[in-house]
Amino acid sequence: MFTNALTLLQPGAVGVIPTDTVYGLAARASDPAAVERLYKLKHREQKPGTLIAASIDQLVELGIKRRYLTAVSQYWPGAVSVVVPGDPNLNYLHQSKMSLAVRLPADDQLQVLLLKTGPLLTSSANHPGAPTATTVAEAKAYFGEAVDFYDDGGDLSNRPPSTVIRIVDDAVEVLRAGAVDIDV
């Protein structure tokens, strides 16, 4: 499925991949130029994407504090994105919002890719306010030749987006309902 995604190892590369939830723009999180390019393609300012990684250790190596990740590890792997505090050294990722959504996907093929690329910054494959692409053809209609590659994972219209939560004073706050029901 990820025949083109190793292109992400090239400096500045951005592509469209099927994630464990929806099609997403993806860039290596450790590559500030690629991250900037992804945000420009999405016309995003002050609305960070989601980091996906193969493990908590990958996120820690990137600069996310382990204590924030181990506190929510019961939600992973799976389609739950957790908003955690962001480090000032990662401003290019969280756009100075000082928080960032992170997820460890359960999809085996995506895990293999993430082991090779390291954490990826992702954002749904669409323009602001438009429906998320559920096929590669729809993603191409949004981004055309502006991205480096497309990996086709078929029709993902049956996949809801991830559930987005954050922990506030030991309580779970659901910011977006999605693939996983969270009782609060």
C-alpha angles and dihedrals in degrees: 000000000000097000094139102030096091083074082082087077089069115092113267095006121155125179144161118255136170106250126194087274117021139345110286142185106243136196132168106268091217091060110081093188092054091046091051090049092050091052091049091051089052094042087232126161123165091000108096123203127233126275115222121192142170093236147000087253091062090053092048091051088053091054108268112135112252093221091064092050100045089051090064101030092114088076094060146129092029148074096299118113114199122203109225132177113277126227118237088236088064097055089124088062101041096033092233091301089120091223135078136187114237132186140179105211121219095214109114096212092048089050090055090051092049091051087059100040103031120224116348127209107224137186127178114274101252143081119265110289094007125112117272114258111257095184135035089247090059091047090050089052088058101041108016111174093346091096127061099234148350125220114202117221095167127246110342096179090117092060118091120210119263121280109250119212141162132198116236118181092338092309125112116236116194108218095177128011112226145131096344125051111226119196111217 
